[in-house]
Amino acid sequence: MATETSLIRKITVFLEMIKFSHTVFALPFALTGALLAANGLPSGRQVLWIILAMAGARTAAMGLNRLIDAEIDAKNPRTANRAIPAGLIGKGATLVFIVAATLLLLFAATMLNPLCLKLAPVAIFFLVLYSFCKRFTALAHVVLGICLAAAPMGAWVAIRGNIDTPALILGGVVLFWVAGFDILYALQDLEFDRAAGLHSIPVVLGVAGSLWAARLFHLVMLGLLLVLFVTMHLGVLFLVGILVATAMLLYEHLLLKDGNLDKLDAAFFNMNGYISITILAFTAADLLVKWP
C-alpha cells in the first residue's frame, strides 16, 4: 500500500511538473488537423490513437525539458521550486516516466500507420533538440514551434497516410503561433537569461523588440490561416473562427503592450488555450454543420 501511494504521489508530482493540463494548447490543433484531413469526422479509433500519441509526445518533451534544465531551473528564482530542483521527484523517476511516454508515442504511431511510425523519430529528435537550444541559439522559440507543429501534421498523416500542402500550412500556423507566445513567455526570464549566458529573442531584442517580434509571428499565423481557408475551400464558419482568434490575439497583445508582465498568466495561459479551442470548434462547425 505504501509503495502504491508513493507511485501515485510521484505520478501526480510529475504531471504537475510537466503542466499536463497545458496539453490544451496543442491537442485542439491536432484534432483540427484530423478533422481537415478526414473532411469531417475521423473514426473513433483514429482519434483515440492520435490523442494518445499527442499525450505521449508532449509528456516526453516536457519531462525531457525539466530533466535537462534541472540545474538551470535551480539557479533561476522563478523556477527553483520546480519538482526536480525542489527535491519532490528524482531524476531517475523522471527518466522512467519519459521513457514510458516515448514508448506510448511509438506504440500509438504504430497503431495509426507506417508513415506515422517512420516520422516519430523525427519528432523525438526535435523534442530533444529544443531542450538544448537556449544554450546556443535565440531561435529556441522557433524550434518549440516546430515541435508543436508536429501535432496537426502528425494527425493529418494519421488520417491520410501522407503529407499534403494543407498539413504543412496548418503546421506553419501552429509554428508561428507557438513561437510568438513563447517569446512573450520568455520575457519574464530576460534578466536571468542574460546573466546566465542563455539565448532567447528577448535577450537579443529586449522587451520592445520582443513584443514586436511576437506580433509579427502572430500576424504570419493569421495569414496562414487565411491561406488554409482558401486552399481547402473552407466555409464562412471557419472564417468567423479566424476573426474570433484574431480578436483574442489582439487582446493578448494589448495585455502586454507596455511590457508589463503582471498579466502574463492571463495572456499566455488563458488566451492561448481559448485560441486553440476556438480554431477547433469553428473548424468542426464548418465541416459538420449544414450552412444554408
DRENDO-1510 file (C-alpha; in Angstrom, 1 decimal, always signed):
<recs>
REC; n; res; u; v; w
REC; 1; MET; +0.0; +0.0; +0.0 .
REC; 2; ALA; +2.8; +2.4; +0.9 .
REC; 3; THR; +4.6; +1.6; -2.4 .
REC; 4; GLU; +1.4; +2.2; -4.3 .
REC; 5; THR; +0.8; +5.5; -2.6 .
REC; 6; SER; +4.4; +6.6; -3.3 .
REC; 7; LEU; +3.9; +5.8; -7.0 .
REC; 8; ILE; +0.7; +7.7; -7.2 .
REC; 9; ARG; +2.4; +10.7; -5.5 .
REC; 10; LYS; +5.3; +10.5; -8.0 .
REC; 11; ILE; +2.9; +10.4; -10.9 .
REC; 12; THR; +1.0; +13.4; -9.5 .
REC; 13; VAL; +4.1; +15.4; -9.0 .
REC; 14; PHE; +5.4; +14.5; -12.5 .
REC; 15; LEU; +2.1; +15.5; -14.2 .
REC; 16; GLU; +2.1; +18.8; -12.3 .
REC; 17; MET; +5.8; +19.4; -13.1 .
REC; 18; ILE; +5.2; +19.0; -16.9 .
REC; 19; LYS; +1.9; +21.0; -16.7 .
REC; 20; PHE; -0.1; +18.2; -18.2 .
REC; 21; SER; -3.1; +20.4; -18.2 .
REC; 22; HIS; -1.5; +22.6; -20.8 .
REC; 23; THR; -1.9; +19.9; -23.4 .
REC; 24; VAL; -4.9; +22.0; -24.3 .
REC; 25; PHE; -2.5; +24.2; -26.3 .
REC; 26; ALA; -1.6; +21.7; -28.9 .
REC; 27; LEU; -4.3; +18.9; -28.7 .
REC; 28; PRO; -7.1; +21.0; -30.3 .
REC; 29; PHE; -4.8; +21.7; -33.2 .
REC; 30; ALA; -4.1; +18.0; -33.6 .
REC; 31; LEU; -7.8; +17.3; -33.7 .
REC; 32; THR; -8.3; +20.2; -36.1 .
REC; 33; GLY; -5.7; +18.5; -38.4 .
REC; 34; ALA; -7.6; +15.2; -38.1 .
REC; 35; LEU; -10.9; +16.9; -39.0 .
REC; 36; LEU; -9.5; +18.6; -42.0 .
REC; 37; ALA; -7.7; +15.5; -43.2 .
REC; 38; ALA; -10.9; +13.5; -42.9 .
REC; 39; ASN; -13.0; +16.3; -44.3 .
REC; 40; GLY; -15.3; +15.6; -41.4 .
REC; 41; LEU; -15.3; +13.1; -38.6 .
REC; 42; PRO; -12.4; +10.6; -38.4 .
REC; 43; SER; -13.0; +7.3; -36.9 .
REC; 44; GLY; -13.1; +6.9; -33.1 .
REC; 45; ARG; -10.1; +4.6; -33.3 .
REC; 46; GLN; -8.0; +7.1; -35.2 .
REC; 47; VAL; -9.0; +9.9; -32.7 .
REC; 48; LEU; -8.0; +7.7; -29.7 .
REC; 49; TRP; -4.5; +6.9; -31.1 .
REC; 50; ILE; -4.0; +10.5; -32.2 .
REC; 51; ILE; -4.8; +11.7; -28.6 .
REC; 52; LEU; -2.5; +9.0; -27.1 .
REC; 53; ALA; +0.3; +9.8; -29.4 .
REC; 54; MET; -0.1; +13.5; -28.7 .
REC; 55; ALA; -0.1; +12.9; -24.9 .
REC; 56; GLY; +2.9; +10.7; -25.1 .
REC; 57; ALA; +4.9; +13.2; -27.2 .
REC; 58; ARG; +4.1; +16.2; -25.0 .
REC; 59; THR; +4.7; +14.3; -21.8 .
REC; 60; ALA; +8.1; +13.1; -23.0 .
REC; 61; ALA; +9.0; +16.5; -24.3 .
REC; 62; MET; +8.2; +18.4; -21.1 .
REC; 63; GLY; +9.8; +15.7; -19.0 .
REC; 64; LEU; +13.0; +16.0; -21.0 .
REC; 65; ASN; +12.9; +19.7; -20.7 .
REC; 66; ARG; +12.6; +19.6; -16.9 .
REC; 67; LEU; +15.3; +16.9; -16.6 .
REC; 68; ILE; +17.8; +18.6; -18.9 .
REC; 69; ASP; +17.2; +22.1; -17.4 .
REC; 70; ALA; +17.2; +20.9; -13.8 .
REC; 71; GLU; +20.4; +22.7; -12.9 .
REC; 72; ILE; +19.4; +25.9; -14.7 .
REC; 73; ASP; +16.0; +25.8; -13.0 .
REC; 74; ALA; +17.6; +25.5; -9.6 .
REC; 75; LYS; +19.5; +28.8; -10.2 .
REC; 76; ASN; +16.5; +30.7; -11.5 .
REC; 77; PRO; +14.4; +32.2; -8.7 .
REC; 78; ARG; +11.2; +31.8; -10.9 .
REC; 79; THR; +11.8; +28.0; -11.4 .
REC; 80; ALA; +13.7; +27.0; -8.3 .
REC; 81; ASN; +10.6; +25.4; -6.8 .
REC; 82; ARG; +10.0; +23.1; -9.7 .
REC; 83; ALA; +9.8; +19.4; -8.8 .
REC; 84; ILE; +13.4; +18.3; -9.6 .
REC; 85; PRO; +15.3; +21.2; -8.1 .
REC; 86; ALA; +12.9; +21.2; -5.1 .
REC; 87; GLY; +13.6; +17.5; -4.5 .
REC; 88; LEU; +10.0; +16.5; -5.0 .
REC; 89; ILE; +10.9; +13.9; -7.6 .
REC; 90; GLY; +14.2; +12.4; -8.6 .
REC; 91; LYS; +15.9; +12.4; -12.0 .
REC; 92; GLY; +15.7; +8.6; -12.2 .
REC; 93; ALA; +11.9; +8.6; -11.7 .
REC; 94; THR; +11.6; +11.4; -14.2 .
REC; 95; LEU; +13.6; +9.4; -16.7 .
REC; 96; VAL; +11.3; +6.4; -16.2 .
REC; 97; PHE; +8.3; +8.5; -17.0 .
REC; 98; ILE; +10.0; +10.0; -20.1 .
REC; 99; VAL; +10.8; +6.5; -21.4 .
REC; 100; ALA; +7.2; +5.3; -20.8 .
REC; 101; ALA; +5.8; +8.4; -22.6 .
REC; 102; THR; +8.1; +7.9; -25.5 .
REC; 103; LEU; +7.1; +4.2; -25.8 .
REC; 104; LEU; +3.4; +5.3; -25.7 .
REC; 105; LEU; +4.1; +7.7; -28.6 .
REC; 106; LEU; +5.8; +5.0; -30.6 .
REC; 107; PHE; +3.1; +2.4; -29.9 .
REC; 108; ALA; +0.3; +4.9; -30.8 .
REC; 109; ALA; +2.2; +5.7; -34.1 .
REC; 110; THR; +2.4; +2.0; -34.9 .
REC; 111; MET; -1.3; +1.7; -34.4 .
REC; 112; LEU; -2.0; +4.5; -36.8 .
REC; 113; ASN; +0.0; +3.8; -40.0 .
REC; 114; PRO; +3.6; +3.0; -41.1 .
REC; 115; LEU; +4.4; +6.7; -42.1 .
REC; 116; CYS; +3.5; +7.8; -38.6 .
REC; 117; LEU; +5.9; +5.4; -37.1 .
REC; 118; LYS; +8.7; +6.4; -39.6 .
REC; 119; LEU; +8.2; +10.1; -38.7 .
REC; 120; ALA; +8.0; +9.5; -34.9 .
REC; 121; PRO; +11.9; +9.6; -34.5 .
REC; 122; VAL; +12.0; +12.9; -36.4 .
REC; 123; ALA; +9.5; +14.3; -33.9 .
REC; 124; ILE; +11.5; +12.9; -31.0 .
REC; 125; PHE; +14.7; +14.5; -32.4 .
REC; 126; PHE; +13.2; +18.0; -32.3 .
REC; 127; LEU; +11.8; +17.3; -28.8 .
REC; 128; VAL; +15.3; +16.6; -27.6 .
REC; 129; LEU; +16.9; +19.4; -29.6 .
REC; 130; TYR; +14.5; +22.0; -28.1 .
REC; 131; SER; +15.7; +21.4; -24.5 .
REC; 132; PHE; +19.3; +22.3; -25.5 .
REC; 133; CYS; +18.5; +25.2; -27.8 .
REC; 134; LYS; +18.7; +28.0; -25.3 .
REC; 135; ARG; +22.3; +27.1; -24.7 .
REC; 136; PHE; +23.4; +28.1; -28.2 .
REC; 137; THR; +20.6; +29.9; -30.2 .
REC; 138; ALA; +18.0; +32.5; -29.8 .
REC; 139; LEU; +15.7; +30.5; -32.1 .
REC; 140; ALA; +14.6; +28.1; -29.4 .
REC; 141; HIS; +11.1; +29.6; -29.7 .
REC; 142; VAL; +11.0; +28.5; -33.4 .
REC; 143; VAL; +12.2; +25.0; -32.5 .
REC; 144; LEU; +9.4; +24.8; -29.9 .
REC; 145; GLY; +7.0; +25.9; -32.6 .
REC; 146; ILE; +8.3; +23.1; -34.9 .
REC; 147; CYS; +7.7; +20.6; -32.0 .
REC; 148; LEU; +4.1; +21.6; -31.6 .
REC; 149; ALA; +3.5; +21.9; -35.3 .
REC; 150; ALA; +4.1; +18.2; -35.4 .
REC; 151; ALA; +0.7; +17.8; -33.7 .
REC; 152; PRO; -1.6; +18.8; -36.6 .
REC; 153; MET; +0.8; +17.5; -39.2 .
REC; 154; GLY; +1.0; +14.1; -37.4 .
REC; 155; ALA; -2.7; +14.0; -37.1 .
REC; 156; TRP; -3.1; +14.6; -40.9 .
REC; 157; VAL; -0.6; +11.8; -41.6 .
REC; 158; ALA; -2.5; +9.6; -39.2 .
REC; 159; ILE; -5.7; +10.1; -41.3 .
REC; 160; ARG; -4.4; +10.2; -44.8 .
REC; 161; GLY; -1.1; +8.4; -44.6 .
REC; 162; ASN; +0.8; +11.2; -46.4 .
REC; 163; ILE; +1.7; +14.9; -46.0 .
REC; 164; ASP; -0.2; +17.3; -48.2 .
REC; 165; THR; +0.1; +21.1; -48.6 .
REC; 166; PRO; -2.7; +21.9; -46.2 .
REC; 167; ALA; -0.9; +19.9; -43.5 .
REC; 168; LEU; +2.2; +22.0; -44.0 .
REC; 169; ILE; +0.1; +25.2; -43.9 .
REC; 170; LEU; -1.6; +24.2; -40.6 .
REC; 171; GLY; +1.8; +23.2; -39.2 .
REC; 172; GLY; +3.0; +26.7; -40.1 .
REC; 173; VAL; +0.0; +28.2; -38.3 .
REC; 174; VAL; +1.0; +26.3; -35.1 .
REC; 175; LEU; +4.7; +27.1; -35.5 .
REC; 176; PHE; +4.3; +30.9; -35.7 .
REC; 177; TRP; +1.5; +30.9; -33.0 .
REC; 178; VAL; +3.7; +28.9; -30.5 .
REC; 179; ALA; +6.9; +30.8; -31.3 .
REC; 180; GLY; +5.1; +34.1; -30.9 .
REC; 181; PHE; +3.6; +33.3; -27.4 .
REC; 182; ASP; +6.8; +31.6; -26.3 .
REC; 183; ILE; +8.7; +34.9; -27.0 .
REC; 184; LEU; +6.2; +36.7; -24.7 .
REC; 185; TYR; +6.6; +34.0; -22.0 .
REC; 186; ALA; +10.4; +34.2; -22.2 .
REC; 187; LEU; +10.3; +37.9; -21.3 .
REC; 188; GLN; +9.9; +37.0; -17.6 .
REC; 189; ASP; +13.4; +35.3; -17.6 .
REC; 190; LEU; +15.1; +38.1; -19.6 .
REC; 191; GLU; +17.4; +39.3; -16.8 .
REC; 192; PHE; +18.3; +35.8; -15.6 .
REC; 193; ASP; +19.0; +34.5; -19.1 .
REC; 194; ARG; +21.3; +37.5; -19.8 .
REC; 195; ALA; +23.2; +36.9; -16.6 .
REC; 196; ALA; +23.4; +33.1; -17.2 .
REC; 197; GLY; +24.6; +33.5; -20.8 .
REC; 198; LEU; +21.4; +31.8; -22.2 .
REC; 199; HIS; +20.0; +32.7; -25.6 .
REC; 200; SER; +16.5; +33.9; -26.5 .
REC; 201; ILE; +14.8; +36.5; -28.6 .
REC; 202; PRO; +14.2; +38.7; -25.6 .
REC; 203; VAL; +17.9; +38.6; -24.8 .
REC; 204; VAL; +18.7; +39.7; -28.3 .
REC; 205; LEU; +15.9; +42.2; -28.9 .
REC; 206; GLY; +15.0; +43.4; -25.4 .
REC; 207; VAL; +11.4; +43.9; -24.3 .
REC; 208; ALA; +10.1; +46.3; -27.0 .
REC; 209; GLY; +11.7; +44.3; -29.8 .
REC; 210; SER; +10.4; +41.0; -28.5 .
REC; 211; LEU; +6.8; +42.4; -28.3 .
REC; 212; TRP; +7.1; +43.4; -32.0 .
REC; 213; ALA; +8.6; +40.1; -32.9 .
REC; 214; ALA; +5.7; +38.3; -31.2 .
REC; 215; ARG; +3.2; +40.5; -33.1 .
REC; 216; LEU; +4.9; +39.7; -36.4 .
REC; 217; PHE; +4.8; +36.0; -35.7 .
REC; 218; HIS; +1.1; +36.1; -34.9 .
REC; 219; LEU; +0.3; +38.2; -38.0 .
REC; 220; VAL; +2.0; +35.4; -40.0 .
REC; 221; MET; -0.1; +32.8; -38.2 .
REC; 222; LEU; -3.3; +34.6; -39.1 .
REC; 223; GLY; -2.1; +35.0; -42.7 .
REC; 224; LEU; -1.5; +31.3; -42.9 .
REC; 225; LEU; -5.0; +30.6; -41.5 .
REC; 226; LEU; -6.4; +32.6; -44.4 .
REC; 227; VAL; -4.2; +30.7; -46.8 .
REC; 228; LEU; -5.6; +27.4; -45.4 .
REC; 229; PHE; -9.2; +28.9; -45.7 .
REC; 230; VAL; -8.6; +29.5; -49.4 .
REC; 231; THR; -6.6; +26.3; -50.1 .
REC; 232; MET; -9.1; +24.0; -48.6 .
REC; 233; HIS; -12.2; +25.9; -49.8 .
REC; 234; LEU; -13.5; +26.2; -46.3 .
REC; 235; GLY; -16.7; +28.0; -45.4 .
REC; 236; VAL; -17.9; +31.1; -43.6 .
REC; 237; LEU; -17.8; +29.5; -40.2 .
REC; 238; PHE; -14.1; +28.8; -40.5 .
REC; 239; LEU; -13.6; +32.4; -41.5 .
REC; 240; VAL; -15.6; +33.5; -38.4 .
REC; 241; GLY; -13.2; +31.4; -36.3 .
REC; 242; ILE; -10.2; +33.2; -37.7 .
REC; 243; LEU; -11.9; +36.5; -36.8 .
REC; 244; VAL; -12.5; +35.4; -33.2 .
REC; 245; ALA; -8.9; +34.1; -32.9 .
REC; 246; THR; -7.7; +37.4; -34.2 .
REC; 247; ALA; -9.7; +39.3; -31.5 .
REC; 248; MET; -8.2; +37.0; -28.9 .
REC; 249; LEU; -4.6; +37.6; -30.1 .
REC; 250; LEU; -5.2; +41.3; -30.2 .
REC; 251; TYR; -6.4; +41.2; -26.6 .
REC; 252; GLU; -3.4; +39.1; -25.6 .
REC; 253; HIS; -1.0; +41.7; -27.0 .
REC; 254; LEU; -2.9; +44.6; -25.5 .
REC; 255; LEU; -2.5; +43.0; -22.1 .
REC; 256; LEU; +1.3; +43.1; -22.6 .
REC; 257; LYS; +1.6; +46.2; -24.8 .
REC; 258; ASP; +3.7; +48.2; -22.3 .
REC; 259; GLY; +5.9; +45.3; -21.4 .
REC; 260; ASN; +4.1; +44.9; -18.1 .
REC; 261; LEU; +4.2; +41.2; -17.2 .
REC; 262; ASP; +1.7; +41.3; -14.4 .
REC; 263; LYS; -1.0; +39.9; -16.7 .
REC; 264; LEU; +1.3; +37.3; -18.4 .
REC; 265; ASP; -0.7; +34.4; -17.0 .
REC; 266; ALA; -3.9; +35.7; -18.5 .
REC; 267; ALA; -2.2; +36.5; -21.8 .
REC; 268; PHE; -0.2; +33.2; -22.0 .
REC; 269; PHE; -2.3; +30.5; -20.4 .
REC; 270; ASN; -5.9; +31.7; -20.8 .
REC; 271; MET; -5.9; +33.3; -24.2 .
REC; 272; ASN; -3.8; +30.7; -26.0 .
REC; 273; GLY; -5.9; +27.9; -24.6 .
REC; 274; TYR; -9.0; +29.7; -25.8 .
REC; 275; ILE; -7.4; +30.3; -29.3 .
REC; 276; SER; -6.7; +26.6; -30.0 .
REC; 277; ILE; -10.1; +25.5; -28.8 .
REC; 278; THR; -11.7; +28.3; -30.9 .
REC; 279; ILE; -10.0; +27.1; -34.1 .
REC; 280; LEU; -11.0; +23.5; -33.4 .
REC; 281; ALA; -14.7; +24.5; -32.6 .
REC; 282; PHE; -15.1; +26.6; -35.7 .
REC; 283; THR; -13.4; +24.0; -38.0 .
REC; 284; ALA; -15.7; +21.3; -36.7 .
REC; 285; ALA; -18.7; +23.6; -37.2 .
REC; 286; ASP; -17.6; +24.5; -40.7 .
REC; 287; LEU; -17.1; +20.9; -41.7 .
REC; 288; LEU; -20.1; +19.3; -39.9 .
REC; 289; VAL; -22.8; +21.9; -39.8 .
REC; 290; LYS; -25.0; +22.4; -42.8 .
REC; 291; TRP; -24.8; +26.1; -43.7 .
REC; 292; PRO; -27.6; +27.5; -45.8 .
</recs>
